Amino acid sequence: MIGSLEIVVILVAALLIFGPDKIPELARAAGKAYGDFQKAQISAELGLSDLDMTAPVNKDTTPDQTDVDEKVRQIAASAGIDVQDKSTEELLALMEEAARTDDMKNIPKTE
């Protein structure tokens, strides 16, 4: 377990090595990398890596959109989520919530 003295020594060393101007930039980059890692982890856990979650949803029912909707329903059903009378967006939100809940269960509690 890292104590407070060790953290202070690490922070002072980082300040001396990188300087006060670079520390906020490095912290932003580390935070962004951590966020990207979590998004990738959730996507991999749900098996949705081939779906583009950032693309706007087209309301037209095209064969491609139908395939995506069907795949989302299959994945949600295999995860134990009730898929009846739910839209694709609702199912994606439920799957993301389920993945986050599972992640929270795996975090060891510190005392």
C-alpha positions in Angstrom: 0.0 0.0 0.0 1.4 3.4 -0.9 1.5 5.8 1.9 1.1 9.6 1.9 4.9 10.1 2.1 5.5 8.0 -1.0 2.8 10.0 -2.9 4.4 13.3 -2.0 7.8 12.0 -3.1 6.4 10.9 -6.5 4.6 14.2 -7.0 7.8 16.2 -6.2 9.8 14.0 -8.5 7.2 14.5 -11.3 7.3 18.2 -10.7 11.1 18.3 -11.0 11.2 16.1 -14.1 8.3 17.6 -16.1 8.0 21.1 -14.7 4.8 22.9 -13.6 3.7 23.6 -17.2 3.6 20.0 -18.3 1.8 18.4 -15.3 -1.8 19.5 -16.2 -1.2 18.4 -19.8 0.0 15.0 -18.7 -2.9 14.6 -16.3 -5.4 15.4 -19.1 -3.7 12.9 -21.3 -3.8 10.2 -18.6 -7.5 10.9 -17.9 -8.4 10.7 -21.5 -6.5 7.4 -21.9 -8.2 6.0 -18.9 -11.6 7.0 -20.3 -10.8 5.5 -23.7 -9.7 2.3 -21.9 -13.0 2.0 -20.0 -15.0 2.5 -23.1 -13.0 -0.2 -24.9 -13.4 -2.5 -22.0 -17.2 -2.1 -21.8 -17.4 -2.5 -25.6 -15.3 -5.7 -25.5 -17.3 -7.1 -22.6 -20.6 -6.7 -24.4 -19.2 -7.9 -27.7 -20.2 -4.7 -29.5 -16.8 -3.8 -30.9 -18.1 -4.0 -34.5 -21.0 -1.6 -33.8 -20.4 2.2 -34.2 -21.9 3.6 -31.0 -21.1 7.2 -32.0 -22.9 7.2 -35.3 -26.3 8.9 -35.4 -29.1 6.5 -35.5 -31.0 6.5 -38.8 -34.7 6.2 -38.3 -35.1 4.5 -41.7 -35.3 0.8 -41.4 -32.6 -0.3 -43.8 -31.2 -3.8 -44.0 -28.0 -2.7 -42.3 -29.9 -1.0 -39.4 -32.1 -4.1 -39.1 -29.1 -6.3 -38.8 -27.6 -4.1 -36.1 -30.9 -4.1 -34.2 -31.1 -7.8 -34.4 -27.5 -8.3 -33.2 -28.1 -5.9 -30.3 -31.3 -7.9 -29.3 -29.3 -11.2 -29.5 -26.5 -9.9 -27.3 -29.0 -8.4 -24.8 -30.9 -11.6 -24.6 -27.7 -13.6 -24.1 -26.8 -11.2 -21.3 -30.1 -12.0 -19.6 -31.8 -8.7 -20.4 -35.6 -8.7 -21.3 -35.7 -7.5 -24.9 -39.5 -7.4 -25.4 -40.9 -3.9 -26.2 -37.5 -2.2 -25.9 -35.8 -0.1 -28.5 -32.2 -0.6 -29.6 -31.2 2.5 -27.7 -32.9 1.3 -24.5 -31.2 -2.1 -24.9 -27.8 -0.5 -25.4 -28.3 1.6 -22.3 -29.3 -1.4 -20.2 -26.3 -3.4 -21.4 -24.0 -0.5 -20.6 -25.5 -0.3 -17.1 -25.2 -4.0 -16.6 -21.5 -3.9 -17.6 -20.9 -1.0 -15.2 -22.6 -2.8 -12.4 -20.5 -5.9 -13.0 -17.4 -3.8 -13.1 -18.4 -2.3 -9.7 -18.8 -5.7 -8.2 -15.3 -6.7 -9.3 -13.6 -3.7 -7.6 -12.0 -4.7 -4.3 -13.2 -2.7 -1.3 -10.5 -1.0 0.7 -10.8 -0.5 4.4 
